[in-house]
């Protein structure tokens, strides 16, 4: 089985895109509907980038790929993100 980290590992990569700490944001999984802080996601680092999976159903929530002069971000597995102002 592949080892994973928690969603806090996404903080550095996502800070390039968002001005707030997104790991504290609550997100809804598009698969099971679970609403939880992004920091609770299971993040796998043994891919070409970071892959965040739902702790409830294991669906891919987000991927972050550092491509040098570009950051490729997919949030396709999320149906909502709740950010505090």
C-alpha positions in Angstrom: 0.0 0.0 0.0 1.2 3.5 -0.9 2.0 5.9 2.0 0.1 9.1 2.2 0.3 12.4 4.1 -2.5 14.7 5.3 -3.8 17.6 3.3 -1.6 20.1 5.1 1.1 19.1 2.6 -0.9 21.1 -0.1 -0.4 24.4 1.8 2.8 25.4 0.0 1.7 24.6 -3.5 -1.8 26.1 -3.1 -0.3 29.3 -1.6 0.9 30.2 -5.1 -2.7 30.3 -6.3 -4.8 31.3 -3.2 -4.1 34.2 -0.8 -5.6 32.4 2.2 -4.6 29.1 3.8 -6.8 26.7 1.7 -6.0 23.7 3.9 -8.3 25.2 6.6 -11.1 25.6 4.0 -13.9 23.0 4.0 -14.5 21.1 0.8 -17.2 18.8 -0.4 -16.3 15.6 -2.1 -18.0 15.2 -5.4 -18.2 11.5 -4.9 -19.6 10.9 -1.4 -20.6 14.4 -0.4 -18.4 14.4 2.7 -17.7 18.0 3.9 -14.4 18.4 5.7 -11.3 20.5 5.9 -8.9 20.0 3.0 -6.2 19.3 5.7 -8.0 16.0 6.3 -7.5 14.7 2.8 -5.1 11.9 2.1 -2.3 13.3 -0.1 -0.1 11.0 -2.1 3.3 12.4 -3.2 4.6 9.5 -5.3 3.0 10.7 -8.5 4.3 13.4 -10.9 2.5 15.8 -8.5 0.4 15.9 -5.4 -2.8 13.8 -5.5 -5.4 14.6 -2.7 -8.0 11.9 -2.1 -11.2 11.9 0.1 -10.6 10.4 3.5 -14.2 9.0 3.3 -14.4 7.3 -0.1 -10.9 7.6 -1.6 -12.1 9.7 -4.7 -9.5 12.0 -6.2 -10.4 15.5 -5.0 -7.5 17.5 -6.4 -4.2 17.3 -8.2 -1.3 19.8 -8.1 1.5 19.5 -10.6 4.5 21.9 -10.5 5.6 22.2 -14.1 8.4 24.7 -13.7 7.0 27.9 -15.0 3.4 26.7 -14.6 1.3 25.2 -11.8 -1.3 22.8 -13.0 -4.2 22.6 -10.6 -7.3 20.4 -10.9 -10.1 20.5 -8.3 -12.4 18.3 -10.4 -13.3 16.0 -7.5 -14.7 18.8 -5.4 -18.3 20.0 -5.7 -17.7 23.0 -3.4 -15.0 24.8 -1.4 -16.0 27.0 1.6 -13.4 29.7 2.4 -13.5 32.0 5.4 -13.3 35.8 4.8 
